Amino acid sequence: MIPLLLVLLVILVLFGIGFTAHVLWYIAIAVLVLWLLGFFLRADSGQRWYRW
């Protein structure tokens, strides 16, 4: 019974890590697109588009 629970726990952890990594890729792509849009849309105005 214990080995079955351990295997199920490992499967659950690996599924959770895979799902989280998949979602993080989508978030990273969205941030990259927003950053590129901000970079190209503000490049013409002569202002800095970032605050630092």
N, C-alpha and C positions, 0 to 999 in steps of 0.2 A: 504494500500500500504506500509506503514512504517513497520508494523509487518512482512510482507513478506520479505522486504529487510533485516530486522534484522535477521530473520531466515536464509536467504541465506548467510548473512555475518558470522553468527555463524557456519554454515556448512562449509563454505570456510576456516575459521580459524581452525576448528577442523581437517579438511582434511589436511591442511598445516602442523599442528603440528604432525599429525600422519605420514605423508610422511617424514618430517624432522627427526622424531625419528627413523623411519625405516632406513633411510640413515645413521644416526649416529651409529646405531647398526652395519651396514656393515663396516663402517670406524673403529669402535672400534675393531671388529674381525680382520680386516686386520692388524691393528697396533699390536694387541696381537700376531698374527702369526709371523710378522716380528721381534718382540721383542724376541719371543721364539727361532726363527731361529738364531738370533744373539747371544743369550745366549748359545745355545748348540753348535753352530759352532765355537765359539771363546773360549769355555771352555777348549779345549784341548791344546791350544797354550800357556797357561800361562799368556797371556796378559789380561789386563782389557778391556772389550769390550765396556765400557761406558767411558765417558770423565770426569765425575765429581768425 
